[in-house]
Every structure is written in C-alpha cells, then in structure tokens.
C-alpha cells in the first residue's frame, strides 16, 4: 500500500557500496515427503538453484522451519541431501515417514480443503503496483480451495487506470475490481469488506505470493473453534535478492514461529503484555476475520494505516478490537504467505519507522476508544519497554558474532527508528483524528 520501491542502489548512493557486496540468497521449498525436489515459493514448479539457498522445510505439507545450504547449478540432488540433513539435525524432525508419495499427497490435499467449504472473500488492496499485482493474483488463482471470491480494491486516483487494466484484461472472470479513490489502506479495506459476500474475509497485500494451502489452513482454524474471530499466519520472504531484504529478515524474520497459538481475554493470559503487543500475532498482509465479527467492530479504523499520518497500525488495532470484543485470535503457521520485502535500505528504514509509528498510534487509538485500558497500559508500559529493549540487546549480541559491522549498525539504526516512531505514534494519531474530523465537516457541509 505504500508504493513499490523502484529505486536501485545506484539511485541511493548511501547504500550502493554495501549492496555491491551482498550475495543474493535463493528462497525455495523442500517437503520431506518428496526430498529430491526443490520448488519456488507459492506453488510454482521445480527449481535448480545455484549458490546460497534458504529452504522452508515441510513435512506432510506443514511448515517446520528454515534451513540453509549452498549448491551449484545441475547438482540439485546434492543440495537436497544437504538441506534434508540440516532439517533432521536442526529442526528436530520426527522419524522419517514411510508412507507412499501418493498416500502422502492425498493426506495433504485433504488437510488443505476443509469440509463445508464456506465462501471466503480474499481482498487485495493496491495502489501504484500494477507491475507486481499479476504475481499476487496468479498465486491467488492457484489456491486449492473450491469456494473463493477474489476482490481487488484500487486505492488510486480515478484518472489512473493501470490496475484496472491489469485486472480486467488478465482476470475478467475470476477477480472483482473495485475502486476506492480516497487514499488510505483502511478505507480501501473497508470498501472491500462492504462488498464481500464471504463468511470469512481474508486480506493480503499486492506484494505477496499466497501459498496454495493458505485459505484451506485459515478455514481449518476457524472451523476448529467457533469462538475464533481472527486468524493470522506465517509470513516468509519470497526473495532475498538485496541486502535490505536480508536485513529485514535478521531484524524481524519469522519471529512468530512455526507452532500455532491462540489468545482470548476470556481466560487469564500467560503474558499480560499480549493484549498490548498484538503484533505478535501477525500483520495486515496475512490476516482473516469472520466477516460478521469484523463488521460488528466497525471494520478498520480509517484514522490509522498507510495513507494517514499514522503510517500503519490498522491491522494491530483490528486484532486488539477482536480480542476486547470477546473473541479468540489465532496464529496458524500453515496459513502461509510469501512477502516481497523492500529492496533498498532507504525504503526499509521508512517502513520500520512506520512500524513504530503505527504501533504507537494503535495504542493511542485503543485508549481513546476504550479509556479503561489506560490504567493497564500505564502499569505495564515500563515492563514492556524494558522487555523490548532487552530483546533487542539479546538479538544484537546474538547477531554480532555472525554479521558485519555495517550490518550490525543497520540493525541498531532500525531499532532507533522504530523506537522513535513509537514515540511519534500517538501524536500522529491525534493529527489523523483532526484531519478526519475536518474532512467529515467538509463532506457534511457539501451535502447541506
């Protein structure tokens, strides 16, 4: 939603030198049921990578973790053996399965298409990314789920038709095209929510590639417990072609892990901070809601998110509001989305500052909408800040032995930018509220 960054290292002299020393890493998938084959992310065909490789390891289709190896073109068998050995050594994989490949594929297929097949509306909000959108939509059309509604919301000016042309020319019978001319990710998402027919609404971004089993896994999580109001999933890098993309993985990475977990305010939380650190569940590029639940809480707060002064936070606020409404939020790693990270350090720094700003704005919005949260937030705030700083120090100490001095400084700078954004967030939310009121007054005056 922030616009695809097309700048190269040559256009950003500050980072050109460091990018020139980075060796790209190829991202692949390896299922231990078929250990002699490597595949591209998103259900694409076999690949024969050359050089450094990061592999998502699956067992019976379920993601277990990430391993690394180095291979050479034409020697896929050797690379596969190295990755398999690493998986059994590092990921504590159970004993090797003896089921036939056909039986294993049948079991995986059944697991990914739940019974009942409720209609799911997948909503993609986009702005100025007509070049990236086809990869996103191609992946969505490969999803193994029989009852799917695909919606694209074009959050661009009425006189810009690039996205509309892509959708109408390439996907006339499979994707509904909608336009929301008023800028804002929340506004666009609410436009899609209002038009959706599905029992479940799933949201992703235009810079992602959905796993074929994404929606099946999401539906499984909803069907497992009627109290679940929101499901999030694992996000992994679709590519690691630039240093900035590698750094964001070091900075954040798949921190939510490969094990499912849930939270509800109906029971005592194991971690009292979870209520105010809902980013642990996921992000807006991979989230799904029961449609009626999302509509009852008012959809997404249009004073937050990309396109407003807050730069983000609309997804986190939605998670928090689902929790406070009495529903369960579930993280299900089988619901996998591959994400294209920002390609330059300049774009990454802007994004990380936005993470902090959005989170600060989310907390401010939550307190303004439910003032009773303020006492709990103030009581937990010192502990939360201490734990955040301690986690960053541990992360830095762990990385120091493995990373260059330049990479370490990049991580420290990102931490400072995120912290600065967190401080700015409440003020940005106040500015966004003020602007929203002014816009509403103008619209009201125009109708009178």
Residue pairs with C-beta under 8 A, 6 or more apart in sequence:
1 125
1 126
1 127
1 155
1 185
1 188
1 205
1 206
1 305
1 306
1 307
2 306
2 350
2 351
2 354
3 127
3 128
3 129
4 128
4 129
4 131
4 132
4 207
5 342
5 343
5 344
5 346
5 347
7 343
7 344
7 346
7 347
8 344
9 15
9 16
9 19
9 20
9 242
9 344
10 16
12 344
12 345
12 346
14 345
14 346
15 243
15 244
15 344
15 345
15 346
18 243
18 345
18 406
19 242
19 243
19 244
19 344
21 243
22 242
22 243
22 246
23 51
23 52
24 51
24 52
24 240
24 241
24 242
25 51
25 52
25 53
25 54
25 68
25 240
25 246
26 47
26 49
26 50
26 51
26 52
26 53
26 54
26 240
27 41
27 53
27 54
27 55
27 56
27 236
27 237
27 238
27 239
27 240
27 338
28 38
28 39
28 40
28 41
28 47
28 49
28 53
28 54
28 55
28 56
29 38
29 39
29 40
29 41
29 55
29 56
29 58
30 37
30 38
30 39
30 55
30 56
30 57
30 58
30 80
30 83
30 84
30 87
31 37
31 57
31 58
31 59
31 60
31 61
32 57
32 58
32 59
32 84
32 87
32 93
32 96
32 97
33 58
33 59
33 60
33 61
33 97
33 99
33 101
33 104
33 105
33 108
34 101
35 80
35 84
36 76
36 77
36 80
37 46
37 76
37 80
38 46
38 47
38 48
38 49
38 53
38 55
38 76
38 79
38 80
38 83
39 45
39 46
39 47
40 47
41 56
41 209
41 211
41 236
41 238
41 338
42 139
42 142
42 209
42 210
42 211
42 212
42 238
42 338
43 139
43 142
43 211
43 212
48 73
48 74
48 76
49 71
49 73
49 76
49 79
50 71
50 72
50 73
51 70
51 71
51 72
52 68
52 70
53 68
53 69
53 70
53 71
53 79
53 83
54 66
54 67
54 68
54 237
54 240
55 66
55 67
55 68
55 69
55 83
55 87
56 63
56 65
56 66
56 236
57 63
57 64
57 65
57 66
57 67
57 83
57 87
57 91
57 93
58 64
59 93
59 94
59 97
60 97
60 104
60 107
60 108
60 111
61 108
61 111
61 112
61 213
61 334
62 333
62 334
63 234
63 258
63 333
63 334
63 336
64 87
64 91
64 93
64 258
65 87
65 90
65 91
65 258
66 236
66 254
67 83
67 86
67 87
67 90
67 91
68 86
69 79
69 82
69 83
69 86
70 79
70 82
71 78
71 79
71 82
72 78
72 79
87 93
88 96
97 104
99 107
108 213
109 144
111 213
111 216
111 220
112 144
112 145
112 212
112 213
112 216
112 217
113 144
113 145
113 146
113 216
114 216
114 219
114 220
114 223
115 223
116 219
116 223
117 145
117 146
117 147
117 219
118 147
118 198
118 199
118 200
118 219
118 222
119 147
119 148
119 149
119 197
119 198
119 199
119 200
120 145
120 147
120 148
120 149
120 198
120 199
120 200
120 201
120 202
120 215
120 218
120 219
120 288
121 149
121 151
121 192
121 196
121 197
121 198
121 200
121 201
121 202
121 291
122 140
122 143
122 148
122 149
122 150
122 151
122 202
122 203
122 204
122 215
123 151
123 153
123 189
123 192
123 193
123 196
123 201
123 202
123 203
123 204
124 133
124 136
124 137
124 140
124 150
124 151
124 152
124 153
124 203
124 204
124 205
124 206
125 152
125 153
125 155
125 180
125 185
125 188
125 189
125 192
125 203
125 205
125 206
126 133
126 152
126 153
126 154
126 155
126 156
126 163
126 205
126 206
127 154
127 155
127 156
127 183
127 188
127 307
128 156
128 160
128 162
129 163
129 206
129 207
130 162
130 163
130 165
130 166
132 206
132 207
132 340
133 152
133 163
133 166
133 167
133 206
134 166
134 170
135 209
136 204
136 205
136 206
136 207
136 208
136 209
136 210
137 150
137 152
137 166
137 167
137 170
137 171
137 175
139 208
139 209
139 210
139 211
139 212
139 338
140 148
140 150
140 204
140 210
141 150
141 171
141 174
142 210
142 212
143 210
143 212
143 213
143 214
143 215
143 216
144 212
144 213
144 216
145 215
145 216
145 219
148 215
149 176
149 196
149 197
149 198
150 171
150 174
150 175
150 176
151 175
151 176
151 178
151 192
151 195
151 196
152 163
152 167
152 175
152 176
152 177
152 178
153 178
153 179
153 180
153 188
153 189
153 191
153 192
154 163
154 164
154 167
154 177
154 178
154 179
154 180
155 180
155 181
155 183
155 184
155 185
155 187
155 188
155 307
156 162
156 163
156 179
156 181
157 181
158 179
158 181
163 177
164 177
164 179
167 175
167 177
168 177
176 195
178 191
178 192
178 195
180 187
180 188
180 191
183 307
184 302
184 305
184 306
184 307
184 308
185 284
185 300
185 305
185 306
185 307
185 314
186 299
186 300
186 301
186 302
186 303
186 304
186 305
186 307
186 308
186 314
187 302
187 307
189 203
189 299
189 300
189 305
189 314
190 299
190 300
190 302
192 201
192 203
193 201
193 291
193 294
193 295
193 299
193 300
194 299
196 291
198 291
199 290
199 291
200 218
200 219
200 222
200 288
200 289
200 290
200 291
201 288
201 289
201 291
201 294
202 214
202 215
202 218
202 287
202 288
203 284
203 285
203 286
203 287
203 288
204 210
204 285
204 286
204 337
205 284
205 285
205 339
207 285
207 339
207 340
208 235
208 238
208 285
208 286
208 337
208 338
208 339
208 340
209 238
209 337
209 338
209 339
209 340
210 336
210 337
210 338
211 335
211 336
211 337
211 338
213 334
213 335
213 336
214 233
214 286
214 335
214 336
214 337
215 335
217 233
217 332
217 334
217 335
217 336
218 231
218 233
218 288
218 332
218 335
220 332
220 334
221 228
221 231
221 260
221 330
221 332
221 335
222 228
222 231
222 288
222 290
225 262
225 328
225 330
227 264
227 266
227 327
227 328
228 262
228 290
228 327
228 328
228 329
228 330
229 289
229 290
229 293
229 294
229 322
229 325
229 327
229 328
229 329
230 281
230 287
230 288
230 289
230 290
230 293
230 318
230 319
230 322
230 327
230 328
230 329
230 330
231 287
231 288
231 289
231 329
231 330
231 331
231 332
231 335
232 256
232 281
232 282
232 283
232 286
232 287
232 288
232 319
232 329
232 330
232 331
232 332
232 335
233 282
233 286
233 331
233 332
233 333
233 334
233 335
233 336
233 337
234 254
234 256
234 258
234 286
234 333
234 334
234 335
234 336
234 337
235 254
235 282
235 283
235 285
235 286
235 336
235 337
235 338
235 339
236 254
236 336
236 337
236 338
236 339
237 245
237 248
237 249
237 338
237 339
237 340
237 341
238 338
238 339
238 340
239 245
239 340
239 341
240 246
240 249
241 343
242 343
242 344
243 345
243 407
244 341
244 342
244 343
244 344
244 345
244 347
244 348
245 341
245 342
245 343
247 345
247 348
247 407
247 410
247 411
247 414
248 341
248 342
248 348
248 352
249 341
250 399
250 403
250 407
250 411
251 352
251 411
251 414
255 280
256 280
256 281
256 282
256 331
256 333
257 333
258 333
259 333
260 330
260 331
260 332
260 333
260 334
261 330
261 331
262 328
262 329
262 330
262 331
263 269
263 274
263 281
263 323
263 328
263 329
264 323
264 326
264 327
264 328
264 329
265 275
265 323
265 324
265 326
266 326
266 328
269 275
271 277
272 380
273 380
273 383
273 384
273 387
274 280
275 320
275 323
275 376
276 320
276 363
276 366
276 376
276 377
276 380
276 384
277 384
278 316
278 319
278 320
278 323
278 329
278 362
279 316
279 359
280 331
281 319
281 329
281 331
282 315
282 319
282 331
283 315
284 314
284 315
285 337
285 339
286 335
286 337
287 315
287 318
287 319
288 335
289 318
289 322
290 327
293 322
293 325
293 327
294 318
294 322
296 325
297 318
297 321
297 322
297 325
298 321
300 314
300 315
300 317
300 318
301 314
301 317
301 318
301 365
302 308
302 436
303 310
303 365
303 429
303 432
303 433
303 436
304 310
304 312
304 313
304 314
304 317
304 358
304 361
304 362
304 365
304 429
304 432
305 311
305 312
305 313
305 314
305 315
305 358
306 312
306 354
308 428
308 432
308 435
309 428
309 429
309 431
309 432
309 435
310 357
310 358
310 361
310 425
310 428
310 429
310 432
311 353
311 354
311 357
311 358
311 361
311 421
311 428
312 354
312 355
312 357
312 358
312 359
312 361
313 357
313 358
313 359
313 360
313 361
313 362
313 365
313 425
313 429
314 358
314 362
316 358
316 359
316 362
317 362
317 365
317 366
319 329
320 362
320 366
321 366
321 369
322 329
323 329
324 366
324 370
341 348
342 348
342 350
342 351
345 410
348 414
349 413
349 414
349 417
352 414
352 417
352 418
352 421
353 417
353 418
353 420
353 421
354 421
355 418
355 421
356 417
356 418
356 419
356 420
356 421
356 422
356 423
356 424
356 425
357 421
357 422
357 424
357 425
357 428
358 421
358 425
359 421
359 422
359 425
360 421
360 422
360 423
360 424
360 425
360 426
360 428
360 429
361 425
361 426
361 428
361 429
361 432
362 425
363 377
363 425
363 426
364 425
364 426
364 429
364 430
365 429
366 373
367 373
367 374
367 377
368 429
368 433
392 415
395 411
396 408
396 411
396 412
396 415
399 407
399 408
399 411
400 408
403 411
